[in-house]
Amino acid sequence: MVFIYHRLFRPRIYDYEMIPRFVRNLIYKAKNRFIPAIPVNKEPSAPHMQTAYPGPKMNNLLNDLEMSSQDYLNTQAFVQHEKSFGNFFVDCDENTYVDFYTNIGSLPLGYNHPKLKELAASDEYCMSFINRLDVNHYYTPQMKELIEKTIKQMTPKKLSQVIFTCGCGSSANELAVKIAMLRRGNSEGRNNMQNIRTVDLTGLSEGSGLSVLSFRNGFHGRIGGSLTLTRSKPIQKIGVPHFDWPMAPFPVLKHPLKDNLAYNNAEEARCLEEIEAVMKKNPNICALIVEPVQAEGGDYWGTPAFFRKLRNLAKENNVTFIVDEVQTGMSTGRMWAHELWDLETPPDVVTFAKKFQVSGLFIHKDLITKNLSTEFCGDNCFDLFRLNNLSKILNVVEKENLFQKSEKATENFKKAFKEEFARFPIYSNIRGRGNFVAFDMQNSRERDAFVRFSRKNGVFITGCGESAVRLRPTLIVENKHYQFLQNVIGEFPRSKDYKDLAKH
Ligand SMILES: Cc1ncc(COP(=O)(O)O)c(C=O)c1O
C-alpha cells in the first residue's frame, strides 16, 4: 500500500508522465475524494503534483479569464489561498508547490502567517479595512501612531521623511521623479509663487525640459514616466509614447566577482565613463534612478565601489539620486540593499513596495518643498490595513531574526550549487546576497525549459532577463525548502525535457 501510495499519489520526478492521462484523471479524482486536504496551519512535507502543469482546471480557468480580462496574459498560477501555507501554495488542480517566486517576492512571511491572520481578525483591522481614507485630508490617530512606529524600524539612514503612494512600485517612482523635478526648479529659483501666473495649464511650464536618466536593463514600472524609465523589454514599451529621456549602460559583471576582477573593473569603468558623458551632454537631467540589482532585467548587480562613484557623479552634477528598492527592499539580508554600498552621502530618495505591502518613498529633508504640490494623488493614496500588515511583518522579522536566518539558508544553497552543479555547463554565474539570488543558463530556451520542468515537479520558479533563473523566496525559507530546488536543478540536465531541447 505504502509503495502504491508513493508511486501514484506522490510520484517522483519522471514517474508521473509515464502514467496515461485517463489513469491520471482517475487517480486525481480518487485522491480528491479520499485524501483529506492539507491542513492550513502546517506546511506539507514536500511539494506534490496531481496533474501536469498547468493542470486541466487551470487551463479552463485561463480560457475563461481570457474572455473577461486582459490580465490573463501573465497568469501562471491559480492559487487556493485556503489550502496554502508558509512556503507552499496549492493550485486549483490540487498541485502543491514550494514557492520560490512568492508573488514577486511580496510575501515575506509566506502564505497565511498565523500572526497576520490573528491581526486580520481584530476589530481595529476590520475598521481600517472597511473605511476608505482620503489621506490627503483625513488621518486617524491610529494611522499617525502606526506610521511613527513603523518608519522607526525601516527608515534608511539619514533620510527622514516618508510619503506613501498607491501600493505599487510604479507610483512610488513617479512621485520620486516629480519631487526631483521640483527640487531642480527650486534650486534654480523657478518654483516660486510669483511665477504661478506663468505656469501654462497645458502642462508646459518652465521645467518641461527636465529629464531623468535611467539604465539599460532597468525596470521601474509600466505607467507614463515610470515606463519611460523602464529599459528591460521592448514589448513593455511598444505603442506607448514616452518621454525622450536619456539612458546609460549598467555593468554586466561575471561571477564569482573575485575570480573576474580585471574584467569587472573594466566593465564598471566603461559604464561610469559613459554615464558621465551622458550627464555632461544633457544638463537637463535632474535625477537618475537606479536599482541596486536590476531585478527584472536579469539580476545584474553592481559593486559597492560602482555605486559610490555613481552617487558622487550625481552629487557633482546636481542630479537627485533615486534608489529604486521596490524589489530589493527587505530581500538582501537587510532592510535596504543600498546599505551594502557604504555611501558617504546617502541617497536622496529611496522607493519601496512589494515586501513592504504599502508603497512609497523616503526622502532627505532637503527635498521637502513647502507650498508646492508634492502629493501623489488626490485622495485615496494607500491602504491603512496594509500599513497594519507591514507593522506586524516588521515585528515578526525583527523578533525572529528572519533576515539572518533566511540569508543563512540561501548561503547554504549557494554553496551546494557551487559544489554540485558548477560542473554542469548549463548553469553559471550564481550570484546574490540575502535571499536575492539568481543563476544563468546558456540561453532563453534552456532557461524556459528549466522553469517548466521545475513547475512540473512542484517547484514554482521564474526567470528574468534573457536567460537568468531568479529566486525570490520568503524570509521564512529554510534548507529543507532549498532541497526541493536542488533536486530539480540536479535532475534537469538528465531529464527528457532537456534532451528534447537538443532535438528541435
Ligand atoms: C525594481 C522595480 N521597480 C518598480 C517596479 C514596479 O512596481 P509595480 O509593478 O508594483 O508598479 C518593479 C516591479 O516589478 C520593480 O521590480
The ligand as an SDF file (V2000), in Angstrom:
LIG
                    3D

 16 16  0  0  0  0  0  0  0  0999 V2000
   12.6400   47.4680   -9.3080 C   0  0  0  0  0  0  0  0  0  0  0  0
   11.1990   47.6890   -9.6140 C   0  0  0  0  0  0  0  0  0  0  0  0
   10.7250   48.9330   -9.6430 N   0  0  0  0  0  0  0  0  0  0  0  0
    9.4380   49.1840   -9.9170 C   0  0  0  0  0  0  0  0  0  0  0  0
    8.5660   48.1690  -10.1810 C   0  0  0  0  0  0  0  0  0  0  0  0
    7.1290   48.4620  -10.4840 C   0  0  0  0  0  0  0  0  0  0  0  0
    6.3570   48.0240   -9.4510 O   0  0  0  0  0  0  0  0  0  0  0  0
    4.7840   47.7470   -9.6770 P   0  0  0  0  0  0  0  0  0  0  0  0
    4.6990   46.6370  -10.6550 O   0  0  0  0  0  0  0  0  0  0  0  0
    4.3110   47.3940   -8.3120 O   0  0  0  0  0  0  0  0  0  0  0  0
    4.2200   49.0180  -10.1830 O   0  0  0  0  0  0  0  0  0  0  0  0
    9.0120   46.8500  -10.1520 C   0  0  0  0  0  0  0  0  0  0  0  0
    8.1040   45.7290  -10.4460 C   0  0  0  0  0  0  0  0  0  0  0  0
    8.4500   44.5990  -10.5490 O   0  0  0  0  0  0  0  0  0  0  0  0
   10.3700   46.6020   -9.8640 C   0  0  0  0  0  0  0  0  0  0  0  0
   10.8570   45.3660   -9.8400 O   0  0  0  0  0  0  0  0  0  0  0  0
  1  2  1  0
  2  3  1  0
  2 15  2  0
  3  4  2  0
  4  5  1  0
  5  6  1  0
  5 12  2  0
  6  7  1  0
  7  8  1  0
  8  9  2  0
  8 10  1  0
  8 11  1  0
 12 13  1  0
 12 15  1  0
 13 14  2  0
 15 16  1  0
M  END
$$$$
